[in-house]
């Protein structure tokens, strides 16, 4: 069993994320973002959970997260965690073209994403976001494979990281466990 530390940003979905991670075979410890000091405790996977506000509200932890990412250790970001990932990489986070809270949206997957996630061509995902990262980041970040929906980055993946703009742990997301399954590829 692999260990994961989930950074909690005072979001009600934190416990849903923990449940999905545990179902995926992780032993999860929770660390509140205000308690994150100069170094992340030893773990197999760092998870930045969802939360309120703009990623810049959490700049005090950017250097610690940046060190983790530079070390190429496994990283998983959800919603706010996705946005923090991109802010650390120097990208902007904008007001979403379609600010939503609790909207079940269609996400179309090309063959690469279908194969990687082992999902059909179209799935439903639950969105709770007023902010987003725009698709222009793709040209400046060739090490990242992005899934774009209406000009906004919905999924980002690389050799040691995976981030989602939506809430894969939500009951409104189809195939919830499929969105957590790729985390195991970090340890193969």
N, C-alpha and C positions, 0 to 999 in steps of 0.2 A: 504494500500500500504506500503510495506517494503522499507526501505532506504538502499542503497548500496553506499559505497565509492570505487571508482576504482582508484587504484594507476597507474598513467600514466608513462610509461618508454620511452616516445618519439617514439611511434610506430604508424605507419599509420593505424593499425587495431583497435586502441583504440576506435574510433568512431563507428566502426562496433559492437564492444563488447557492447558499451553503448546502441546502438539500440536494440540488442538482449535482454539485461537486461531489458530495458524499456518494450519491448514486453512481457517479462516474468512477468511484474507487479512490477518492482522496480523503485523507484525514485533514480536516479543516480547522485552523486556528483563526481567530478574528482579532484584528488589531485596529483600534480606532485611529483615524488619520492624525489626530492631535497627539497621539502617543508614539508616532513614528519619529524616531530620533535620527542619528547620523548614519545608521546602517540598518538594513533589513535583516532580521534574524534569519538564521540558516533555515532554508526550506527548499523544496523541489520546484514549487510554482508560486509566483506572486500574482495575486488577483486584485485588480482595482475595480471595486464594485461601482454600482450606480450611485447617484446622489444629486442633491440640489445645487443650483448655482452654476456659475461659469467656472471653467477649469482654472482660470487665473486666481480665483478665490483660494486656491490650494497651493499657490506657488511655494510656500514654505517647505513642501515635500518634494518639489521638482528635482532638486539635486540628488536626493537619495534614490528616487525612481530612475533618474538618468544614469546613475552609476550601475544600477541593476541591469538596465537595458544595454549599456555599453559592454557589460560583462557577458552579454548574449545568453543570459539565463532565461528560462521559460517565463513568459509573461502573458497574462490574459486580462483584457480590459472590457468592461461593459458600460455602455452609455457614457456616463461621466468619465469612466476609466478609458474609454476609446478616445474621448476628447483630450484628456490629459496626455495620453500617449502622443497625440499629434502636436499638442502645444510644446511638449518637451523636444520634439523634433523641429521646432521653430515655425510651425504652421499656425495659421489663424483659425479661430473658431468663430463662426458667424451665426446670426439668427437664421434658423431654418426657414426654407421657402414655405414649409408647411408645418408650423408649430402644432404639436399634438400632445394630448395627454390621454392615453388609453385607447389609441386607435389601432385597430387590427389592419395592417397593410399587406398588400401583395408584394412579394419579393420574387422576381424572376431570376433564375439561375441559368447561366450558359453551361455548356457541356463540361467545361473545366470545373466550375463550382459544383455541378451535380455530381461529378465523379469524386471530388474531394470530400464533399459533405455526405455523399451517398443519399441524395435526396432527389425528388422529382423536379421538373423544370420550374414549377411555381409552388411557393409555400407562403403561408401566412405568418407574419411576425408582429409582435406587439410593440408599438412605439410609444414612448413617453419622453419626448424631447422637444425643446424649443430652440436648441442650438445644434449646429452640425459642422462638419468639415466638408469643404467643397471638393469637387473632383479634380481641380487643378493640382492638387498635391501629388497626383499620380505621375505627372511628368517630372517632378522634382525628386521623386523617391523611387528610383528604379528597383530597389530591393524589396518593395512592397507590392503585393498583388491585392488590388482593391476591387470590390464589387460596388458599382455605382447605381444608385436609383435616383432618377430625376435630378442629376447633377450633384448629389450628396453621397459621401462615402458611407456605405452601410456595413461593410465588412473589410477589414484589413488583415492580411496574414503575411508572415515571413517565416524564416527558418526557426526562429525562437519566440515568436509572438503571434497572438490572435486577438483581434478586437472586434466588437460589435457595437453599432450605434443603437440597435434595438435591444429589447429585453428577451433573451432566449429562455430565461427561466420562468417567464410569465405563462399563465394558463392560456393566454391568447395566442401564443406561438405554437404552430404545428411542429411536430417532431422535435420537441424540446431537447431530448437526450442527444439527438443527432448533432446539435450545435455544440455540445460539450465533448462529444467523442473525439474530435481532432486534437484535444489536449493530450491524449495518450501518445500521439505521434512525437511529442517532444522527448519521450523516454524510450523510444525504440532503438 
